[in-house]
Amino acid sequence: MATVRAFKGLRPATNELAQKVAALPYDVMNSDEAREMVKDNPYSFLHVDKAEIDLEKGIDLYDERVYKKAAENLEKMIEDKIYIQDGKPVLYIYRLSMNGKSQTGIVGCASIDEYINNKIKKHELTREDKEQDRIKHVDICNANTGPIFLTYRAKDKIDNIINNWIEKNSPVYDFVSDDSIGHTVWVIDDDSVIDELEKGFKEADSLYIADGHHRNASAVKVGLKRRGDNKEYDKNAEFNFYLAVIFPDNQLHIMDYNRVVKDFNSLTTEEFFDKVKEKFTVSEYDGEGCYHPDSLHKFGLYTNKKWYIIEAKPEIIDESDPVGSLDVSILQNELLHPILGINDPRTDKRIDFVGGIRGLEELVKRVESGEMKLAFSMYPTTMDQLINIADANKIMPPKSTWFEPKLRSGLFIHKLD
C-alpha cells in the first residue's frame, strides 16, 4: 500500500510566472552557473534553492545566512503574489515532454513513515553533508521546495484516471523551458477524483525513489525532528508528509551514464588490451560515428582515435546477483578496478562521469583534448534493474542512472504547517 496525499500547494500565479520561476534542481549546477542563469530573471526559484547567489561570492554554501536568505526570498515571493495557494487540498498532474516523448505523473505528498518502513524504497547511499544541507534548507524555509522523483509499477487504473482528467480539463501551465523541455500542469480539485487516485495508489505495493535520495532522506529527517519537538503531534500534520512527483515506471527514460579515465595505469596499450581480453571479447567498431552499445553487457571503448566493442564473457556475469550483473558493476569490478586501478569511483580523481544527455561526442572530445586517455560508453540501466535492486534492499554503484528530463523546482511548494 502506498500513500499519496493531496495538499494545499503553493504554486506560481500565472503561466508566465511559472515559466520564469521554474528552475533546474539545485544540485545540477554550481553557484557560478546559477548566478549566470538568474542574471536577467529575478523570479527564478534558484533564488530559493541556491540562495548563496544573492550573497557575497565565495560564501560557504552551508553558512546559516544562506538558509535564512532562502527563507527570506521564498516569503518575499509569496508576499509579492508570485505564488498563490490552492484553497483546499488538491493533487496535480505534471507532464514533461522531450524529443517527442512524454512522461505524466501525479504531484502529491508521500509519507515519511512509509520511507522509514521501506515502503518507499531506495537504491543509492546518501552523504551526511548533503543531507544536512537540505535538512537546514527545508527546516528554515518551513517547506519542501524541490519534489522527490518517485516511481511505481504502472497501473492501468491510475493511467485511466489521469488521462480522463486531461481530456476534460485545461492545464494551468503549459510552457517550454529554455532547454526545449515541455512542462504542462493540471490541477485536480474534484474530491471524488482525488479519492479515486489515492485509492489507486494504495493498490501499489511500493513506491521507488528514481532520483532525489538526499532530498528524500532530508525531508524525512525534518519530519522526525518536528515530531521530536512536538511529543503530542497530530499524525496528519503536514510535516509527516513530503513533496513528490510520482511517475509510472513504463514512461521513464534512463540514459547512459558514461565513464572517462585519465590513463592506462602504467600499462602500454597492448598490455591493456591483453588484460581486457581475459574477461571481455574485443572487436574494432567499423560503423559510422560513435559506438553506442545495443544491449546489456556490451560496452564501447574509445582510445587512440578508435572505437572498440567490448562484451563481457558469460563466465563473469552472474544474473542471479541484481547488483553484480549491472553493467556499471561489471565494468568496475572486472576492468576499471583490476586493470586500471580505479579502486573507489566515488573518490578517485582519475575517473570522471558523463551523463548521456551530453552525447557520446563528449567522450571523444574529452579523450582527443588529451585530458583523458580512454572513454567507455554504457548501455543504460533499465527500470526493471532499478526496481529489482530496490526490492532486494540492495544499493547500486555510484553513477548508475541518469534520468531525463529533469523535474523543475518551484512549480509546487509544500508548506510544513
N, C-alpha and C positions, 0 to 999 in steps of 0.2 A: 504494500500500500504506500502510495506517495502523496504527500500533502502539497497542493498548490493553492495558495490563498490569495483572494482579492485584497486590494489595498487602495487607500486614497492617495494616488500618485501625484507628485509634483511633476509638471511637465511644461515645456515651452508653450507660450500663449498662442502662437501662430505658426503656420508652416514656415514662413520666412525666418522667424526666430529659431525654429527647430534646426533649420539648415545652418544657421550661424553658430548655434550653441553646440551641436553635435561634434564630438571630438574623439579621436582615436584613443584607445586605452593608455593610461599614464605610463605603462611600462614598455612601450614600443618605441620610445624616443628619449633622448637625453634632454637636459634643461636648455641647452643652447638651441637645439632643434625646436623645442616647444616655444621658446621666445620668438623664433623666426615665424613659426606657424601662426602665432596670435598677433603678429605685428600690426595688422590692419583689422583686427577683429576683437573688440572689447567684450563680445558676448561669448567667446569660446569657453567651453567648460574646462579647458586646461587651466584657466584662472582659479578653478577649484581643485582639480585633480593634481595639478603641479604648481601650487601657489608660490613656489620659490621664484617663478618667473616675474613676480611682482615685488620682489625684494632684491637686495643688493646681489650682484653677480658673485658667485663663489660661496654663498651661504651654505652651511651644512644642510643637506636635504632633510636631516632628522631634527633640525633646530625647532624648538617649540613655537617659534614665531611663524614657521611655515604652516603649521596646522591651524594656528589662530587666524592667519591670513586666509586660509582656505574657508574656514567657517565664516569669516567676515565677508568674503566675496560671495559666498552662497547666500547669506542673509540679504546682502545688497541686491542680488539678482531677484530674490523673492519680493523684497520691498519695492523694487522698480517695475514689478509686474512682468518681468521677463518670463517668470514662471507663474502658472496657475495651479490650483489643486482641485482635483475632482471632488465633488461634494459627497460622494459615497464610495465605498469600496468597489473597485472595478478590476477587470483583467484587460490586458491589451494584446493585440496581435501585432507582431513585428516581423516584417518581411524584408530580407536582404537579397538583392539581385546583383549578380556579377557575371559578365560574359554569357548572357543568355540563360543562366541558371539561377534558381532562387531557392531559398530556404525560409520556411514560415514557422514561427514559434509563438509561444504564449509567454507574456511577461506577467509574472506574479511573484509571490513570496514563497520561499521554501522554508522548511522547519529546521531550526538548529538541532532539535532533538533527533531528527532523522539522520542528520550528519553524524552526530555523536554515536547513534546506534547502527551506523554503517548501512542505512537505507539509502543515503546519498553517498555514492562510492567514489573513491579517488584512485588515481593511478600514478601520481607523482609525489615525491617528497617536497617539503617546503623548508625554507630557510627562516630561522628565527628573526634575523634583522629585517627581512622583508615583511614578515608577519607583523612585527612591532610597528613598522611604519604605517601599515594600513589600519592596525588597531587604533593608533592615535588619531589617524585621519577620520575614521568612521566615528569614533567616540566624541571627538571635539566638534566635528560637523553635525553630530547627532543625526546622521543619515547614512544609508547605503547609497553611495554616489555612482558606483560602477557595477553593472549587473554581472552576476556569475553566469557563465555559459554552461548550461546543463543539457543533457540529452536523455532519451529513453527509447526503449524498443518501440518502434512506431505502432500506433493503434488506429485502425480504420475509424473507430468511433470518434476519437478526438479529431482526426483529419476531417471527418464529415461535418462536425460542429463548426470547426474553423472555416471551412470552405463555404458553408451555408451562410455564415455571418458576413463573410467577404462579399458574397454575391448580392446580399440585400442591403449593405451599408457602405457609405462612403468613408474613405480614410480621413483622419485628421491631419496627417502629414504624408507628403509624397514628394520626395526630392532626390536629387542625385548629388552626392558629395564630390569633392574635388578629385578623388581617385576613381571616379566613374562607377561607384557603388550606389545602387538604388536603395532607398530607405522608405518603407511605407508602413504606416501605423494606423490601426483601427482601435477604437475604444469599445469594449464590450461592457455595456451598462445595464443589460437586461438580467435581472436576478435569476430567472429560470435558466438562462443560457450559462451564466456563471456557475450555477449549481450543477448543471449537466457536465461542464468541463471539470469541475472539482471532483465529481464522482468518477469521471472518465480516468483521471489521473490516479484515483485510489485503486484502480484495477491494474496499474503498473506496479510490477514487483519492486523496482528500484529506479532512482534517478542516478545519473553518472555525471561527474564533472568532466566536461570536454576541455575547458580552458578556464583559468582563473583560480587555481588551487590556493594561492596566497590570499586572494580576496575572500575566498570561501572560509578558510581557516580563521581569518581575522574577524569576519562578520560573526562567526560562531563565538569567538572568544570575547567579543564586545558584549554579546548577549549574555554569556555566562558571568561576565564582570557585573553587569547590571542586575542579574539575579542575586549575586552576592551582596550587592548594595541594597537590595530590596527583598529581605527574607520572606515577606508575605506577598511576593509578586503574583500578579494575575497571569495565568498561563496563556491568556490571549493577548497580553501586552505586545506591542509591535516589536520590541527588542528580541522576542523569541523567534522572529522570522527575518529573512533577509532577501534582498532583491535578486531575482534570477530571470534569465530568458531560457526557455526550455524548448528545444527543437527535437523532432523525431530523428532517429539515427539514420534513416534512409535518405534524408535530404542533405546530410552534412558532407562536406568535402575536405578531406585531409590531403594536404600537399606533401611532397617530398621534403625532407629536411637533410640537406646535403653536407658533406664534410670536405674541408681543405686542410692539408698538412704541410708544414714548413720544409721538411727534409726527409731523407731516406734513412735516418738513424744510423749514419756512418756506413751504410751499405752502398755498393755500386748498383746501378740499375739492373744489371744482370743478376746479381746476388739477390736483390729484392724479388725479382720475378721468379727465380728458382724457389724461393721460400713460399711465395704465394701459390705456386703450382702444387705444393704439397697438400693444400686444403681446397683449392679452387681450380676449376678449368679456366684457361685464359685464351682468348682469341682476339685478334685485331678487329675493330669495327670498321666495316667498309661502306657504311651508309653515308648519307649526307648529313651535315650539321653535327649536333651533339648527340651522344647516346643516352637516351632515357630508358631505363630498364622497363621491360614489358610484363614482368611477372615477379612474384616473390622469389627471394634468394638469388636474384641476379643484381649485379652492380655495374655501374660504369666507372672506369678508371681513366683519368686524363693525366698524361705526363709526356714530356718530350714531344709536344705538338701532336700527339696521337691519342685517340680514344680506344680503349680496350673493353671487352666484355668479360667480366669475371663472374663465375657462377659457383656457388657453394656446392661441394661434393656431398652426396646424400649422407655419408657417414658422419658429417659434422652437424647435421640437422636433427634435432630431437623435437618432433612435432608435439610430443606429449607435454613439453615444457612451454607454457604460453609466453614466458619472458625470454627464455633462451632461444626460442625459434624465431623471435623478431629479427628482421634484417639488421637493425641497428645493433642488436646484441651479437649476432654472428660476425658482423664486420669488426666490432670492438674486440670480441673475445678470441677471434681466430686470425685477425690481421693487424688491426691498429695496436693492440697491446703486445702480442708476442713478436711481431716483426718490426713495427715502427716505434715500439717503446712508449706508446701513449697509455700510461697506467690509469690515470683518472681524467676522463674527458671534461669533467667539471672545472678542473683547476689547471690542466696542462696548457701552457702558453703556445705549444707547437701545433695545436689544432684549433680550428675555428669552424663555425656552422653557418650555413647559408640557406635561408628559407626559400622554398620552391617558388614563391611569388616573384623572386628576383631572376628566375630563369637560369638555365644551365650555362648560358653565355657568361654569367657572372663567375662561374667556376673557371672557365677558360681564361677570363680576364685576370683573375687572381693568380693563376699559375704563370701566364705569359708576362705579367708585370715583374716576375721574379720574387714576389712576396712569398709565394708558396711553390712547392715542387710537385705536389700531387693533389688531385681532386677526385672525390668519389660521388657519383650520382646514385640516388637511392630510389627504390620503389616505395611508394608511400605506405605507411602503416595503415591498416584497414580499421573501420569502425568495429568490426567483429573482434579483431585482436584487442582493441582498447577495452571493449566491454568484457571480454573473457578474462583479461588480466585483472580488471577491477572486481569481477565476480569471484576470482580466486584470491582476492585480497593481496595481490602482488603489486610491485612497483615497476614502472617502465624505466629504462635507462634515460638519462637526460637527452633532450633534443630529439624526441621520438616522433612528435607530431607538430605540424604547422597547419592551423586552421585558417581558412579564408572563406568568405570575407570576415573582417574583424567587426565585432559589435562596436557601436558608438556609445560613448558615455555622455550623460547629460540629457538624454531624451526622457529618462524616467528616474525619479528620485524617490526613495522610500524613507520617510522620517521614522525615527525610532521611538517617538512618543505620540 
